[in-house]
Amino acid sequence: MLVLGAGGGEGLLVGDMLFQLVMFIVLLVLLRIFAWTPLMNVMKEREDHIANEIDTAEKNRQDAERMSQEAQEELKKTRQEAHQIIEEARKTAKEQEQEILNSARAEGDRIKESAREEIEAEKDKAIQALQDHVATLSVQIASKVIEKELSEQDQEQLINEYIKELGEER
Protein backbone atom coordinates (compact mmCIF):
# COMPACT_ATOMS: atom_id res chain seq x y z
CA MET A 1 0.00 0.00 0.00
CA LEU A 2 0.83 3.48 -0.57
CA VAL A 3 1.55 5.55 2.35
CA LEU A 4 2.14 9.19 2.39
CA GLY A 5 4.84 10.26 4.52
CA ALA A 6 7.88 8.52 5.52
CA GLY A 7 8.12 6.95 8.66
CA GLY A 8 6.57 4.89 11.15
CA GLY A 9 3.22 3.53 10.37
CA GLU A 10 1.02 6.33 11.04
CA GLY A 11 0.64 7.91 7.71
CA LEU A 12 -2.32 8.44 5.57
CA LEU A 13 -3.10 5.65 3.32
CA VAL A 14 -4.01 6.66 -0.20
CA GLY A 15 -6.51 3.89 -0.49
CA ASP A 16 -8.37 5.09 2.58
CA MET A 17 -8.35 8.55 1.24
CA LEU A 18 -9.66 7.48 -2.13
CA PHE A 19 -12.33 5.41 -0.46
CA GLN A 20 -13.37 8.32 1.70
CA LEU A 21 -13.36 10.61 -1.34
CA VAL A 22 -15.56 8.21 -3.29
CA MET A 23 -17.86 7.82 -0.32
CA PHE A 24 -18.00 11.57 0.06
CA ILE A 25 -18.91 11.98 -3.63
CA VAL A 26 -21.53 9.20 -3.33
CA LEU A 27 -22.86 10.92 -0.22
CA LEU A 28 -23.03 14.22 -2.11
CA VAL A 29 -24.87 12.56 -5.02
CA LEU A 30 -27.26 10.84 -2.62
CA LEU A 31 -27.76 14.09 -0.74
CA ARG A 32 -28.41 15.87 -4.02
CA ILE A 33 -30.91 13.25 -5.14
CA PHE A 34 -32.69 12.60 -1.85
CA ALA A 35 -32.20 15.82 0.11
CA TRP A 36 -31.11 18.77 -1.99
CA THR A 37 -33.64 18.43 -4.84
CA PRO A 38 -36.64 17.88 -2.51
CA LEU A 39 -35.35 20.67 -0.29
CA MET A 40 -35.06 22.96 -3.31
CA ASN A 41 -38.54 21.90 -4.45
CA VAL A 42 -39.92 22.68 -0.98
CA MET A 43 -38.09 26.00 -1.02
CA LYS A 44 -39.44 26.76 -4.51
CA GLU A 45 -42.99 25.85 -3.41
CA ARG A 46 -42.54 28.00 -0.32
CA GLU A 47 -41.28 30.87 -2.47
CA ASP A 48 -44.23 30.46 -4.88
CA HIS A 49 -46.65 30.27 -1.96
CA ILE A 50 -45.21 33.44 -0.40
CA ALA A 51 -45.29 35.20 -3.78
CA ASN A 52 -48.93 34.16 -4.23
CA GLU A 53 -49.76 35.36 -0.73
CA ILE A 54 -48.06 38.70 -1.45
CA ASP A 55 -49.96 39.00 -4.77
CA THR A 56 -53.22 38.10 -3.03
CA ALA A 57 -52.52 40.59 -0.25
CA GLU A 58 -51.70 43.30 -2.82
CA LYS A 59 -54.86 42.49 -4.77
CA ASN A 60 -56.89 42.58 -1.54
CA ARG A 61 -55.30 45.90 -0.59
CA GLN A 62 -56.14 47.34 -4.01
CA ASP A 63 -59.69 46.00 -3.74
CA ALA A 64 -59.99 47.51 -0.27
CA GLU A 65 -58.70 50.86 -1.54
CA ARG A 66 -61.11 50.74 -4.48
CA MET A 67 -64.02 49.83 -2.19
CA SER A 68 -62.99 52.55 0.24
CA GLN A 69 -62.89 55.07 -2.61
CA GLU A 70 -66.30 53.89 -3.82
CA ALA A 71 -67.68 54.16 -0.28
CA GLN A 72 -66.26 57.69 0.02
CA GLU A 73 -67.84 58.67 -3.30
CA GLU A 74 -71.16 57.10 -2.30
CA LEU A 75 -71.02 58.90 1.05
CA LYS A 76 -70.27 62.18 -0.71
CA LYS A 77 -73.15 61.57 -3.13
CA THR A 78 -75.47 60.71 -0.23
CA ARG A 79 -74.47 63.87 1.62
CA GLN A 80 -75.13 65.94 -1.49
CA GLU A 81 -78.53 64.30 -1.92
CA ALA A 82 -79.34 64.89 1.75
CA HIS A 83 -78.29 68.53 1.43
CA GLN A 84 -80.43 68.88 -1.69
CA ILE A 85 -83.42 67.29 0.06
CA ILE A 86 -82.98 69.66 3.02
CA GLU A 87 -82.76 72.67 0.69
CA GLU A 88 -85.88 71.55 -1.18
CA ALA A 89 -87.68 71.06 2.15
CA ARG A 90 -86.66 74.57 3.24
CA LYS A 91 -87.84 76.01 -0.07
CA THR A 92 -91.14 74.14 0.17
CA ALA A 93 -91.58 75.28 3.77
CA LYS A 94 -90.97 78.91 2.75
CA GLU A 95 -93.45 78.59 -0.11
CA GLN A 96 -96.05 77.02 2.21
CA GLU A 97 -95.39 79.71 4.79
CA GLN A 98 -95.93 82.40 2.15
CA GLU A 99 -99.10 80.68 0.91
CA ILE A 100 -100.43 80.44 4.46
CA LEU A 101 -99.63 84.10 5.11
CA ASN A 102 -101.25 85.18 1.84
CA SER A 103 -104.30 83.04 2.59
CA ALA A 104 -104.51 84.49 6.11
CA ARG A 105 -104.21 88.04 4.75
CA ALA A 106 -106.88 87.37 2.14
CA GLU A 107 -109.16 85.84 4.78
CA GLY A 108 -108.50 88.78 7.10
CA ASP A 109 -109.29 91.23 4.29
CA ARG A 110 -112.46 89.30 3.47
CA ILE A 111 -113.52 89.32 7.13
CA LYS A 112 -112.77 93.05 7.39
CA GLU A 113 -114.78 93.77 4.23
CA SER A 114 -117.64 91.61 5.45
CA ALA A 115 -117.57 93.36 8.83
CA ARG A 116 -117.41 96.75 7.10
CA GLU A 117 -120.44 95.86 4.94
CA GLU A 118 -122.29 94.55 7.96
CA ILE A 119 -121.47 97.70 9.92
CA GLU A 120 -122.60 99.84 6.98
CA ALA A 121 -125.87 97.88 6.73
CA GLU A 122 -126.44 98.19 10.48
CA LYS A 123 -125.64 101.90 10.28
CA ASP A 124 -128.12 102.36 7.43
CA LYS A 125 -130.72 100.41 9.43
CA ALA A 126 -130.05 102.53 12.48
CA ILE A 127 -130.27 105.75 10.45
CA GLN A 128 -133.53 104.56 8.85
CA ALA A 129 -134.93 103.58 12.23
CA LEU A 130 -133.87 106.92 13.65
CA GLN A 131 -135.42 108.76 10.71
CA ASP A 132 -138.62 106.78 11.12
CA HIS A 133 -138.62 107.50 14.83
CA VAL A 134 -137.89 111.20 14.25
CA ALA A 135 -140.63 111.33 11.64
CA THR A 136 -143.08 109.68 14.02
CA LEU A 137 -142.06 112.03 16.83
CA SER A 138 -142.29 114.99 14.49
CA VAL A 139 -145.77 113.99 13.43
CA GLN A 140 -146.80 113.46 17.03
CA ILE A 141 -145.32 116.78 18.11
CA ALA A 142 -146.81 118.52 15.10
CA SER A 143 -150.20 117.00 15.76
CA LYS A 144 -150.08 118.10 19.36
CA VAL A 145 -149.00 121.56 18.34
CA ILE A 146 -151.65 121.72 15.65
CA GLU A 147 -154.34 120.48 17.98
CA LYS A 148 -153.59 123.23 20.40
CA GLU A 149 -153.28 126.01 17.88
CA LEU A 150 -155.75 125.01 15.21
CA SER A 151 -159.36 125.00 15.52
CA GLU A 152 -161.42 122.12 14.42
CA GLN A 153 -162.14 123.70 11.08
CA ASP A 154 -158.50 124.46 10.45
CA GLN A 155 -157.60 120.87 11.26
CA GLU A 156 -160.15 119.57 8.81
CA GLN A 157 -158.95 121.88 6.12
CA LEU A 158 -155.31 120.84 6.74
CA ILE A 159 -156.23 117.14 6.59
CA ASN A 160 -158.16 117.62 3.39
CA GLU A 161 -155.23 119.45 1.81
CA TYR A 162 -152.87 116.73 2.86
CA ILE A 163 -155.12 114.01 1.44
CA LYS A 164 -155.44 115.98 -1.73
CA GLU A 165 -151.62 116.28 -2.05
CA LEU A 166 -151.21 112.58 -1.47
CA GLY A 167 -153.74 111.81 -4.13
CA GLU A 168 -151.95 114.05 -6.64
CA GLU A 169 -148.60 112.40 -5.95
CA ARG A 170 -149.97 108.99 -6.82
ABEGO torsion letter per residue (X at the ends): XBBBEBEAGBBBBAAAAAAAAAAAAAAAAAAAAAAAAAAAAAAAAAAAAAAAAAAAAAAAAAAAAAAAAAAAAAAAAAAAAAAAAAAAAAAAAAAAAAAAAAAAAAAAAAAAAAAAAAAAAAAAAAAAAAAAAAAAAAAAAAAAAAAAABBAAAAAAAAAAAAAAAAAAX
